[in-house]
């Protein structure tokens, strides 16, 4: 195998392994030593690919975010109700990110250098919040006059923490779908009758 190909395969292996460990253990509880060990390489060899844990974490979030942005943009193109679009967005988020995204990124950023913290918040905005704003803006449903599409997308994303706290306890896809529908109904219509 050529050097470039070996480099790329190793690079991808590091990204995939780190993604699994970060999502399972959190940013704070995952070390570069853990990642290197799981990839079966030395820590210095891993630093040849990624200079530090923050850079690696940012790259993983760019990849995940890019995938989700694409999926959300495809959902936006569909002619469907806002409620159905948000249900589809929630499924897309759950399939890629097995944690409460909003809290996970904010808690991870607290551990980072200011420059990398800014990069992470740009990823949150560019790949998650802006595409979700597009969903709210393109909907035929009108938002409350006191709520901007930006605030609506932030509220929606923060509201998912309720779902992520229970989703792993659900045993069937039907239960998961029912929980998602219930959450989206509360996000859009509140809790009062």
Beta strands, then each sheet from edge to edge (+ up, - down):
end
